[in-house]
Amino acid sequence: MKTIAALQTLVTAASLDIEPTPAELDAIDQEMPLIRAEVELLDAQIMTIDRPANELDARRVRRARNRVMAARRDLTNRTRTVQSDGAA
């Protein structure tokens, strides 16, 4: 039986207790409305997995999907505004 050994040294971070930077936290904070909308959509879809979808379920999924699209639009517009203001 042959033993398998790594041919390269492991590449790991120097410290495993690295905290997010303020810039990363700001980016997460800006994306939070989209994250919440996606979680709401996922919740609505999960509710319809094990049963036939009725009109109320279909409406709930449709509204959640619309909220995700609106949050994506707002995030994209906000990002473009920041980039164009920063470039000027």
Number of C-alpha atoms within 10 A of each C-alpha: 3 4 4 6 6 6 6 6 6 7 6 7 8 7 6 7 7 8 8 9 9 9 9 11 12 12 11 13 12 14 15 14 18 21 16 14 20 19 14 19 20 14 14 20 18 12 14 15 9 7 8 9 14 10 9 9 15 14 13 19 22 15 15 21 19 14 19 21 15 15 20 18 13 15 17 12 12 13 13 12 12 11 11 10 9 8 7 5
